[in-house]
């Protein structure tokens, strides 16, 4: 079960610019995230992780676009407990679960001190009669991943660099460039 981790927006190389006297008739470049998610879908990988990046695009919104562009892969969004409430994350996730056929998941960092409470409150809100309305709460709660390791304790994520040929197990990227 392999998931790829999308590179941060800051890691992407800048687009090539043409001189001002030329008219650029090229189609707009496709988002690298969409291209990688489609490649993962076609390659039969288990999923794609959109990491939480406080300086980049919102991971849940990016995940929604990737869910729309793919058919089979699970899309996991990085969530930080300090960036949103458990209830709001649950409501957004329930909609994504409903429209994607249950392919949405959460990734929380292992060093986030409030992650267990965040997930517990979200689960309670999800299953409570006073929480989510019935059509949304009928969907399964998103799979929860912590720190790059899935719930069964098996490594499940690989990183890709800005060059799609660069693939690493999570945490190996820095050591690959040393020396």
Protein Blocks (a to p, Z undefined) as FASTA:
>chain_A
ZZdddddfklpccdddddfkbccfbdcdddfklmmmmmmmmnopabdcddddfkbccfkl
mmmmmmmmpmkbccdddddfklpcfklmmmmmmmmmmmnoopaccdddfklmklmmmmmm
mmmmmmpmklccfklmmpccddddeehiafkopafbdcddfblklccdehilmmmmgZZ
